Amino acid sequence: MNTKFYAAFGSLACSFSNMESAIRNLISEIAFQGNDQIAYAFMDRVQLSESIKLLQKLSRVLPSGEDEFILEMKNRVEKIRPTRNLFIHGQWIPGDFGTKTGKATVLDSKMTYTDTDNLTRWGKGSVSEYTLEDFNRLISEVESIQGIIEHIESELKSACDLENVPESSPLQ
């Protein structure tokens, strides 16, 4: 068993999961004022791509300027989403991953379809290779996205705290 591969894969899978959870929590804060039970009832089967679209719609009610952070986060998530799907749903062969020139191989077994110049083609799968450095770059990107989410949450909390300051307060 290639323990370096499984350790790196586990770290990346956890990073993806934590990012998706943070996005769902952010939606819960914006749309359901943090009521997790109601949020869960509405979002139980919502996929990552749908969560991002919903978050972009909800950004209209955020404090000024936060919509730019939502857009940046959306663009970055959309950029890594196909890779995330490949990592989670692909069929992996650890190979010599973790050695100096080692790579793991992943098979994407979904069917593809192209229709060009009246020629229909069906294809099955593709093969990609990833190094430990590739895994580490993805983990860094996911952590960076989580940093954007934390910034938005902090700004929302600050905005809510200001809304709850009594009118006679100098902060109003």
N, C-alpha and C positions, 0 to 999 in steps of 0.2 A: 504494500500500500504506500502511495506517495503522500506522506504526511504534510510536506510543504504545500502541495497542491490543495489538499483538503483544508488546511489551515487558512490559506489565502482565499479559497473559494468560500469558506464559512464566513470569513471577515467581510468579504464583498457582499455576500447574500444578506448578512446582518445589516450592512450599511444601506443597501437598497431598501430593506424592510423598514429600517428606522426612518429613512427619508420619506417613504410612502406614508408611514404613520404620522410623521410631523406634518405632512401636507393635509392629511385627514383632520388632524387636530386643529390646524389653522382654519380649515373650513368650518369646523365645529365652533371655534371661537367667533368667527365672523357671522356665520348664518344662524347659529343656534345659541349664541351667548355662552358657549362652553357646556351646554347641556348634552353630555355625552350619550345619554340614553336616546334622546330624540335624534341626534346626529347619526347614531348607529342604525336606528330604524330606517332612516332615509338613505344611508350610504352603505348599507351592508354589502352590496354586490357591485359597487362602483369601481371601475378599473382606473388605473393611474391616468390614462389619457383623458378620461371623463372628469376625474378630479381636477386636473390642470385646467380644463376648459371651464369648469364650474368656478374655480378660484379666480380665473381671469374675469368672469362675469361679476363675481362678488367684489372685485377690486374697485368697482365704481363707488362703493360705499365707504372705502377706506379714507383715512386722512390724506390730504394732498401730498403727492409725491410717492406714496407707497405703491401706487399702481405701476410705477416704473420698476420697482423691485419685484413685483409679481410678474411683470413681463420678462424681466431678466431671468427669473427663476423658471418660468414656463419655457423659454427658449432653451435653457440649459438642460432641463429635464427632457424636453422633446428630442434634443440632440443625443442624449444617452439612452433614451427609452428603448430603441431597437436592440442596443447592446444588452441592456438589462433583461429584455425578453429572451434574447439568445442565451444569456448566462443562466437564467432560471429554467428555461424550457428546453435548452439544447441537450444533446447527448455527449457527454464528456469522456475523453480518454486522457488521463493525466500524463502519460508518456514520461519524458525526462524533465518535466517541469521543475523548476527550482535549481537546476544546475546552471552553470555559466551561460550556456547557449540553449538551455532547455525550454521546451514549449509544451503546452497542453493543447489538444485538438478538440474542437467542438463541432458537432454535426447539427445543422439546422435542418430538420426533416420535413418542414412544412412544404406543401406544394406551391409552386409558383406558376403564373400564367402570364403570357405575353401575347399580344395580338398586334402585329405590325405588318404592313404591306400585304394584307389579306393572308397572312401566314400565322396560324395559331400554334403556339408552342407551350407545352406543359413541361415543367421541370420539377425534379424532386431534390430539394435540399441543397445546401452548400456547406463547405468545410472552411473553418477559420482556425488560426492558431494564435495563442496568447502566451506571453511570457509573464514572469513574476512582476516585472516592471509595468506591463500593461495593467495587471490587476491593481498595483499600487497607484497608478495614475487614475484609474476609475474610482478607487476609494477616496482619493484626494478630491476629485470632482464632486462626488456625492457629499462629502463632508463640507465642501464649499457651498453647495446648494443648501445644506442644512443651516449653514451660517446665515444665508439670506433669509431663510424661514425664521430663525431666531431673531434677526433684526426686525422683521415685520411684526412678530409677536410682541417684542419689546415696545415698538412704537404703538401698537394697539393698546397695550397695557397702560402706557403713558397717557394716551388719549382718553382712555376710560377713567383713569385716576383724575385727570383734569375735569372730566364731566361731573365727577362726584364731589368736587370741591364746593363748599357753600358759596352762595353768591356774594357774601360779604368778604370773602377771602381776597387777598391781594393777587392771588394767582388767576382770578377770573378776569 
